[in-house]
Structures are given as structure tokens and as C-alpha cells.
């Protein structure tokens, strides 16, 4: 009797994204992650036997989830409801936990923990955790924000966002800022490399070997970056950076610069230089609104991928590594896409202002 061939699996991009997410996400159950791996391997063309050997599961297990996915797609991998013991927590108890979490604080702390809430309402810590997870409550977390008091806030938002979404013809739009006081740091003892089961280890203290300042101009369209390193960040250095941009951008293009309100950007010397170079147009972001300057997103990449865990025993070595990193970035630049229009941003800020006003009463 011939053996039936395994069902062929072909994934859409959306399905592949879901499955890879289940495998990576720490919050996924072990079973769901394993089932997702089975389907991904099947889509790669492996046989049931090969998948079973690779994932160390039985062949019938592979066959079951392969067929379930073929019949019901991603939904077929989810656990079906099973009979079990009845609920031990009432809706009233759930409501009490949610209300107390949102509207009160413990006597001895600024926020509730699972332990303190469990003691307060007479439930287990696991029950509190499940309720908080179901309602998206995270008392241990706090996010920071700041509202700009710039009297021209609305006009500047329209101006900058307009450049992102509708850039002018025959022009380049550059997001400019300086990352000052980049420290050349080295640990007081050698870094111990990562080993199986042990992460890379470093001492908590370090030695300082000086600082450097980086001027960067991010091309909104291409993602290319023009960078310049200096010991200081005064108007003199900013003028030199403008001259560098002037040489890098073809003379046939206008240059629109998005930058903050630093005093070094507005000195008489800078104004004279701009007057002599009329193709340069400056667009200032609102005060306390660095989030709207896309080069800040690029600085975050530089920090995460290079500065955060690197070690340098001199400013010269620090500058060399930053220069090399920028060159590598420019070999395959990735522009950051701005998606929200100015009206959406202003509506979001207005909602935050209303929320702030309500919290005062």
C-alpha cells in the first residue's frame, strides 16, 4: 500500500511573519513555538521525517500540525478550549483588581506589585498577573514625555512634516543635529567574551579618555549620512559642517535643513554664511521636540550598534570607529519612513493635553 505524501505548505508573507513571531516571542507558549517551527520547516521543503529529527519530536506530531495548518492555517496551531475546573475568580473580583490598580496606590509604595495587590485583594500573585495581562496593565512601567511650549509649535510641525511627506522638487532634505560629549570609555578590566550559557561580561566601572562631538546630516530620501567629528560643538564647527554639506550636495539642488533651535545655529557668522549661500534653507523643529528630527532615530542606531558596548582607550580610536561605522552604513543605507501627517500628530498631542488637564482635577 503506497504511503501518502506529505501535504505541501506554501506561506503568505503575513503567515510567515506570524509564525516567525511565535518562534521569537518569549511570551509564546512552548507548544505554539514548536508548532510554528514545524510549519516553517515544512514550507522550506523538508519532509516530515527530516523535521522530526531536526526538532526532536515524533513524526506523528509533525504530521498532525502540518495537516492542521493546511486545513485551518494559523488558527489551526492555536490551542483549542478544553474542559477543566470552573472559574474560581468572579467578574466582581476582576473588576475590583482593575479599579484598584488604576485608581489607588499602596500605602508604602508608588505603585502596585503583584505581591502587594494579591495581599490587598486576597488573590494569588498568578491571578493578579493574569488579570493585569488581560487588561494591558503594567504598574511597574513608566514612560516620560514633555510638551513643547514653543509659540510657533503648530507652524513648525506643519513645516517639518510637510518636508517629510511632500519634499520639494530639485532639492535634498537633510535632518541635521549634533551628538555631543560622546565619551571614549574603556572598562577597568578586560571584557570577558560570551560563552555557551554565559553572556559577555564587563566590569561596572570604566575609565574616561576624553570626548568627541559628531555632526550628522541624514538624507531623508536615501538614508545616506554626512558626518563630521570635532572636539567641540560651537558655531565655528557648525559652519565647517555646513561647508562640508555644500561640497557634498550637487550645486544644482537646493538644500533644506531640519535642525533644532541651538544658539550655534543662529549666530551672526552663520547668518552671513547662509546669506552667501541662498540655496540653503533652514527649518527649525519646535523646542523640546527632538522626536520630530529623523536624525535622532539614526543616532539611536549608532548608539545601540556601536557606542553602547564598545571600548576605546583614546578619542582618536573612538573617532576612527565612528567614521568606519558611518561608511558601512552608507554602503547600504536604510531611510526612515515618516508616516503620520501633521493633523494626526496635533490630534494626538491635543488628546495628551486633555488627559493632562483631566488629571489635575
N, C-alpha and C positions, 0 to 999 in steps of 0.2 A: 504494500500500500504506500503510495508516494507521500512524502512529508510535505505538508502545506508550507509554502514560502511565507516569510515574514512580511507583514503589510509595510508598504513603502511610506515613509514620513517626509513630507515637504512642509517647511515652516514659512509663514509670512514674517516680515521684519518685526511686526508688532508681537507676534507669538514668540519669536526668538528673544526679543527684549524682555518679555515677561519671564521666560524660562531662565535666562541668564541672571535676571534679578533675583529669582528664587534661590539660585545656587549661591550667589554672592551674599545676599542679605542675611545678616546674623540673626534676625528675628524670625526667619523662616523655620518651620519645623524640619527636623532631620529627614523625616519621611518625604516631605514635599520637595526638599532639595535633591534627594536621591532620585525621585521620580522624574524631576526636571532634567537631571543628568542623563537618565536613561533615554529620554526623548531626544535630547540634543545629540547624543551619540548615535541614535537611530537615524536622525536626519543627516548625520555625517556619512551614512552608508555602512555602518558596522552591522554585523549580524548579531542575532540575539546571544549566541554563544560568546562572541567576542566582547559584547557589552557586559555579560555576566562575569566573565573573567576579569575584565578591567575594573569593574565596580565592586567585585567580590560579593555578588548577590546570586540567587538561584536563577536558572534560566526561565522557570515558570513566572518568576517575579517580573523579569524583563518583558516576557510575552504579554502578561496581564496589563502592564501600564502602557506598553506600546499600543496595544489594541484599544485600551480605554481612551488614549489620546486620539487615535484615528477616528473613534466614534464620536467623542464629545469635545475634542480639542482641549484647551487649557482647563476648562471646568471639570473634565474627567479626571484630572490629577488631584483635585481637592478632596478632602475627607468628607465622606457622607455622614449625615447625622446618625447617631447610634442610640439605642435605648440605654438609659442609665438611671441613676438615682435622681429623684426630683430636686428642684432648686431648693437651696437652704437659705438663700438671701432674697428677701422680698423687694418689690419695687420701691416701697417706702424707705427701706434701708439704703438702697442705691441712691435715691433722691437725697436722703439726709447726708450721705457722704459727699455728693457733688455740691450741694448747697454749702456745707461747712467748709469744703475746700476752697470754694470761690469767695465766700463772704466772711470768713473768720481766720484768725491766726491762733496758734497755740500760745499759752502764757509764757513759755520760756524760749521761744524761737521766732524767727521772722517768717517761717513758712512750715507747712506740714511735711512730715516724713511718713512713710508707710507705717513705721513703728508707732509714732505718736498718734496718727489718725486711727490706727487699729485699737490702741488703748482707749481712745476717746469714745469710739462708737461701739466697741465690743465685737469687732470682726477680726479675722486673721489678716496678717500682712499681705498674703497672697490675694485675698479677696479685695483688699484696698487697691493693690496693684492692677488687678483685672478691671476694676471699675474705672480707675484713672486712665488706663489704656483705652478702654472702650469710649471714653468721652474726651480723649485727647488732652488730659490734664497732666501737667508736668511742674509741680510746685517747686522743684529744685532748680529749675531753669529761670534765667532772667536775661532779657535782651535789652540792649541800650539803644537809644535814639536821641536825636537832637533836632529841634525845629529851628529853621533859619529865620532870623529877624530882618533879613535884607528887605528894604522897602521896594526894591525892584525884583523881588523874587519871581513873581509870575512872568514878567517880561523876559527875564533871563532863562527861565525854564523853557518858554516857547522858543527862544533864540537857539539854545544849545540843542534841544531835542529836534528842532527843525533841521539843524545841520546833520544830525544823525540819520533822520528818516528821509530827508529830501536835500542831499548835498548839492551845492551849485555846480553848474557845468564848468568845464575847463578850470578846475580848482582842486586842490588837495585839502582835506580836513585833517588836522593833526591835534591830538589830545596831548597837552604838554603839562608836565609837573616835575618837581624835583624831589627825590628821595634823599633827604639829608641825614647826616650822622649815621651812616652805615658803618658799623664797628667791625674792625679786624679783630677777631677773637680766637683764642686757642685755649683748649682745656688744660688744666694743670697736670693732667696725667694722660698717657696715650689712650686713644679710643679703642675699646675692645670690640673686635668685629663680631657680626652676627654669626651664630652657630645654630645647628638644628635644636629647636626647643628653647633657644636663648636669644633675645633681641640684642641689637647693638647697644653697648653700654658706654656712657660717658660720665665724667665727674660733674657734680652740680655747679662747681665753681670754675672760673676761667680767668685768663689774663687778657688785658686790653693792649692792643698795639697800634692804636690810632683810628681815625675815622676818614671816611670818604663821602662825597656827595655826588649823586647821579642825576643828571638832567636827561629826561626821556621824552620823545615825541612819537606817539603811536598813530600810524596812518589808519584812520577808521575803515577805509575801504579794503586795504590789502593786509593789514596786521603787521606790516613792516615797522621797525622801530629804529629811530635815530637816537643814539645815546652819546653822552659826553660826561666824563668823570672829572671832578675838581675837588680840591681840598676844602673850598669854601663855597657858599651859595649866596653871593651878593649880586648886585645889578651888573657888575663887571663880568661875572661868569655867565649871567643870563644873556648879556649882549653877545658874548662869544658863541653861545649856543644858537642864538638867532642867526648869526653869520654862518654857522655850520649848516643850519637848515636851509638857508638861502643858497648855499652851494649844492646841497643835495637835491633840491627840488628843481625840476626843469624851469627855465626862465619863462616859458610860455604859460605857466599855470599860476593862478592866484593861490595864496596860502592863508587858510583860515585856521587860527589857533584857538583852541579851547583851553583855558587856564584859570587858575584861581586868582584871588584878589591880593596876593602878596605885594608888599610895597616895592619889592625889587622889580616888579613888572611895570611900574608906573613912574619911575624916576625920570627927570628931565633928559638924561642921556639916552634912555630907552625911547622916549617920545621923539627925540631928534632922529634917532636911527629909523624909527617907523615912518617918520615923515619923509625920510630919504628913500624909503623902500615901500611905496604905496601899495604894492601887491599883497603886503601882509595886513591881515585884518584880525584884530583880537576880539574874542568873545569870552566874557568873564562869567564863571559859574557863580551862583548865589553864595553868600557867605555860609559857612558851616554846611556845605553841600558837596563834599568831595565825592560822594557816591555817584554823582552825575558825570564825573570825568572818567571816561573809559580807561585811561592810562592807569588809574588806581587798580583796576582789575588786572592789568598786566604786572604791576608791582607786586600784587598778591602771588602771581605765578612765580616771579623771580624769588620772592621770599620763601615760598613753600618748596620750590625745587632746588634752590641753591643756598640761600643765606641761612635758612633756619638750622641746618645741620652741618654746615661747612666749618672748617677751621683754617684760620690764616694767621701767620706769625708776622705779617707786615702788610701795610696798606698797598704796597706795590703788588704783592701776590693777590690780595683781595681784588684790586682793580683789574688784574690780568684775568682772573676767573670770571668776573662780571662781563668783561669785554668778550671773552670766549663764549659765554652763555648767550649774549645778545647775538653774536654772529651765528651761533647754532640755531637760535630762534628764527632769525631772518632767512635761513636756508629753507625752512618750511613754516612760514608764519601762519597764524590762525587768528583771523579777525574776530572780534567780539561783536555779536549782533545785538543792537538795541531794539527792543520790541514794543515798549509802551509809548503811546503818544502823550503829548503834554497834558491833554484833558484828563486822561486816565491817572496820570501822576498827581495832578492837582486834586482830583476827586479823592484819591487815596489819602492825601495829606489832609484834606478837609475832614475826612472821616476820623483821622487820628486826632485832629484838633477838637472835634466834637466829643470824642471819647475822653480826652484830657479835661475838657470843661465839665463833663458829667462827673468825673472822678473827684472834682473839687467840691462838689455839693453833697 
